[in-house]
Amino acid sequence: MASYTDRLHEQIRARQTSALVGLDPRWNLLPDEIRAAAEAAGGTTSEIHARAFQSFCCELIDIVAPVVSCVKPQVAFFEQLGPAGILAVQHVIRYARRQGLIVIADAKRGDIGSTAEAYADAWLAGEDPDRAPFAADALTVNAYLGTDTLAPFVQAACERKAGLYILVRTSNPGAAAFQDRVTDSQKLFEGVADVVEALNTENWPDADYGSVGAVVGATWPEELQQLRQRMPHTPLLVPGYGSQGGTAADVAGAFDGSGLGGVINSSRGINFAHRKEPFATEFGEARWRDAVVAATQQMIEDLRSHTPAIS
């Protein structure tokens, strides 16, 4: 059976893009028609918002599924709504998988022992969507507690043909406060990167890439290129493109010579494209779906023009 990264790269080759669409629903940014339909069905505020988030994300999935390889639901936006939100994100993940997309659950879990095993059991379905309640192909993980944080997740990834993305060099400006700390002549994020690379070479010794990925922000382009070289067997998840300021040229260093090895995330820039120029003028809120199509295609073409070609 194919590993997570084999399945991901198969999807990327089929669609000829490494574009990843984040699903970040926010009530005050949703199109009026989505909010009105959710409100008309009644219920508590949380139930109404969850209904709107689910509807909006499933529509986004329908729009982008033919042209991108994967989506990344931001779990926090659903969790804030309580039980209704949890049911909504579960539905969204399964819906995306039925549409043939790879799903990376952005939940940033991280713990040790039996609690880490529980998180893995909940989220890491891997190849079989029915293997875990939330049915994700891959999960983001915070390794701050140490290497024993990662062991249960890696075991589950091996058993289920699932993927992980460990926070290594995140895109936020404040990341340097911790991640740039120097110990034993190297920065903390470099030490985490070395652990991630070792997990791949140990568990997938004969593969070009293992299934333990690294999150490296587009807002650190020089470090992104250095980390690609430092972790040659590690798939990368690159946030920070678009709304956070990262450009296609900034993310070019994420890829190997064949244009594989990384996925580039855009969330707000696609989810709410109708609210920014030039799409706001061209489409407006009434044609928000067309704005999503145009923004997604613009991203795909931008990556094709400024990053290595997929072969």
Buried (B, 14 or more C-beta within 10 A) or exposed (E): EEBBBBBBBEBBBEBBBBBBBBBBBBBEBBBEEBBEBBBEEEEEEBBBBBBBBBBBBBBBBBBBBEBBBBBBBBBEBBEEBBEBBBBBBBBBBBBBBEBEBBBBBBBBBBBBEEEBBEBBBBBBBBBEBEBBBBBBBBBBBBBEEEEEBBBBBBBBBBEBBBBBBBBBBBBEEEBBEEBEEEEEEEBBBBBBBBBBBBBBBEBBEEBBBBBBBBBBBBBBBEBBBBBBEBBEBBBBBBBBBBBBEBBBEBBBBBBEEEBBBBBBBBBBBBBBBBBBEEBBEEBEBEBBBBBBBBBBBBBBEBBBEEBBEBE
